[in-house]
Amino acid sequence: MNETETKSDDNLMALVAYLFCPFTGLIIYLMEKDKPDKRRFVMFHAVQSIMLGIVFVIIYISLIIINVIPFIGTIISAIGFLTMPLAGFVIWIFMLYKAYSGEEYHLPVIGGFTEQYI
């Protein structure tokens, strides 16, 4: 296998990590973590996928909790529930593109934490 094929395989694995994040990220992370020749690029995107999925879940749970607050909480959570799917979709597509193009793009805040778990 030459360098181009290896690079292409890494890009594909990184893309797959985001497909059903955080689940596919966790699967790829568990497959790679114990390998003696683990690929840093794939590990980075797998861990960042896990963290991105966790952040999405935390935001949705927060919106549900905020919804309990009368009036203002309802307004804030309604805006959040209307904008989060679109924002999440845009971020997801963006990360699929960055992973497949071979770029180790660090999401704000999450990217810094990701480095600790590679």
C-alpha positions in Angstrom: 0.0 0.0 0.0 1.5 3.4 -1.0 1.3 6.7 0.9 -1.7 8.0 -1.2 -3.8 4.9 -0.3 -2.9 5.2 3.3 -3.8 8.9 3.4 -7.1 8.2 1.6 -7.9 5.4 4.1 -7.2 7.8 7.0 -9.4 10.5 5.5 -12.2 8.0 5.0 -11.9 6.7 8.6 -12.0 10.3 9.9 -15.1 11.0 7.8 -16.8 7.9 9.1 -16.1 9.1 12.7 -18.5 12.0 12.2 -21.3 10.1 10.3 -23.2 9.1 13.4 -21.3 11.1 16.0 -20.7 10.3 18.8 -21.3 6.6 18.2 -19.1 6.0 15.1 -16.4 8.2 16.7 -16.4 5.9 19.7 -16.3 2.8 17.6 -13.3 4.1 15.6 -11.6 5.4 18.7 -11.9 1.9 20.4 -10.6 0.2 17.2 -7.5 2.5 17.0 -6.5 3.2 20.6 -4.7 -0.1 21.3 -3.0 -0.4 17.9 0.8 0.0 18.1 0.7 2.0 14.9 -2.4 4.1 15.7 -3.0 6.9 13.3 -3.0 10.3 15.1 -5.2 12.0 12.4 -7.9 9.3 12.7 -7.7 9.4 16.5 -8.1 13.1 16.6 -11.3 13.1 14.5 -12.7 10.2 16.4 -12.2 11.9 19.7 -13.5 15.2 18.4 -16.6 13.5 17.0 -17.3 12.0 20.4 -17.0 15.4 22.1 -19.1 17.1 19.5 -21.9 14.6 20.0 -21.7 15.1 23.8 -21.8 18.9 23.4 -25.0 18.5 21.2 -26.6 16.3 23.8 -25.7 18.8 26.6 -27.1 21.7 24.6 -30.4 19.9 24.0 -30.7 18.9 27.7 -30.0 22.5 28.7 -32.7 23.7 26.4 -35.2 21.3 28.0 -34.2 22.5 31.5 -34.4 26.2 30.4 -37.9 25.6 29.0 -39.1 25.1 32.6 -38.5 28.8 33.3 -41.8 30.7 32.6 -42.0 33.0 29.6 -38.3 33.9 29.0 -37.2 30.3 29.3 -39.8 29.2 26.8 -38.7 31.9 24.4 -35.0 31.0 24.7 -35.6 27.3 24.4 -37.9 27.8 21.4 -35.2 29.8 19.6 -32.6 27.2 20.6 -34.8 24.3 19.3 -35.4 26.1 16.0 -31.7 27.1 15.4 -29.8 24.1 16.8 -30.8 21.5 14.1 -29.6 23.9 11.4 -26.4 24.9 13.2 -25.7 21.2 14.1 -26.2 20.2 10.5 -23.9 22.9 9.2 -21.2 22.0 11.7 -21.6 18.3 10.9 -21.3 18.8 7.1 -18.3 21.1 7.7 -16.5 18.5 9.8 -17.3 15.7 7.3 -15.6 17.9 4.6 -12.6 18.8 6.8 -12.0 15.2 7.8 -12.3 13.9 4.3 -10.0 16.6 2.9 -7.3 15.6 5.3 -7.4 18.6 7.5 -7.1 18.3 11.3 -9.5 21.2 12.0 -9.8 22.1 15.7 -13.3 23.1 16.7 -13.3 26.0 19.2 -13.0 24.8 22.8 -13.6 21.1 21.8 -10.4 20.9 19.7 -8.3 21.9 22.7 -9.8 19.2 24.9 -9.5 16.7 22.1 -5.6 16.9 22.1 -5.6 15.5 25.7 -7.3 12.2 24.7 -5.3 11.2 21.7 
